[in-house]
Amino acid sequence: MGSTEAMARHLFPHDLIRAQQQWHDTYRALAEPRPRRTTELRRRLLLLSVRIHWHPYWTTPEGRTPVARVELRQRAAESRTRGAA
């Protein structure tokens, strides 16, 4: 099964995808050399981590698999890459 087929299996809620995209953006901002607003960025990363971890989607049958969490991260990263291109 190709990656496109695997990704088609999960229909993530928009707010969950957006939170994961924001998490990636915040993580990248913290990874910059000598980032500004470090405390604010760390707090935001923590808030987004909690929002993602406790999202109701994970209690659904589709969301109960570890593959779903991996797919969410991959999909969020790919949408950011496509948006930057």
N, C-alpha and C positions, 0 to 999 in steps of 0.2 A: 504494500500500500504506500503510495507516494505521500509527500508532506501535504499536498493540496487536498487529497482525499481525507487525510486525518484531520485537517483543520476544518473541514466541512461538517464534522460530526458534532461540534459544539456551537450552540447559538448563545453567545454570551450577552448579557444585558449591556446596553450602551454605557451605563454608569460604571460598570465594573471594568470594561475595556478602557474607558477614559481615566479611571483611577490608576490602572496599571501603566498607562502612558505617562501620566503625571509622575508616578513613582520613578519611572525610567529617567524622565527629564530632571527630576530632583536629584537622583543618584548621580547623574552625569555632572550636574552643577557642583555637587560636593567633591567629585573626582578631579575637578579642575585644579591646577596648581594655585595654591593660596586663594581659595574661594572666599568670597565676601558673604556676610550674613550666615556664617556657619551654624550658629545656634538655631536660627530660623529655619534653615534648610534641614537640619537634623530633626527638628520638631515636625516639620512637614513630612519628612520621610517616615517618621514613626506614625503619624496620623494616617497617612496613606496605607502603610503596612497593616494597621489595625482595620481600616475600612475594607481593604481587600480580603484580609484573612477572615473576617466575620461577615462577609457579604452573604445574604440569604441564598444566592445561587449555589453555594457549596453544600447546602442541605438537600438539593434536588438530586434525583438519581443520576442525571448527567454530570453534575458537579462533584460527585463523590469519588471520582477516580483521580489518582495522581496525575494521569495524562492530561486532565482538564487544566490543572494549574500550570503545567509546562506549556500547554498550547496557548493559554492566555498570555503568558510572558512572551512567547514567540510571536504571536499575532500582534501584540502591542509594539514590539520592537520592529517588526516588519512594516507596520503601518507608519511608524516614524521614519523608517528608511525610505519608503516610497514618497512620503511627504517632503523629505529633504532633497530628493532627486529632481 
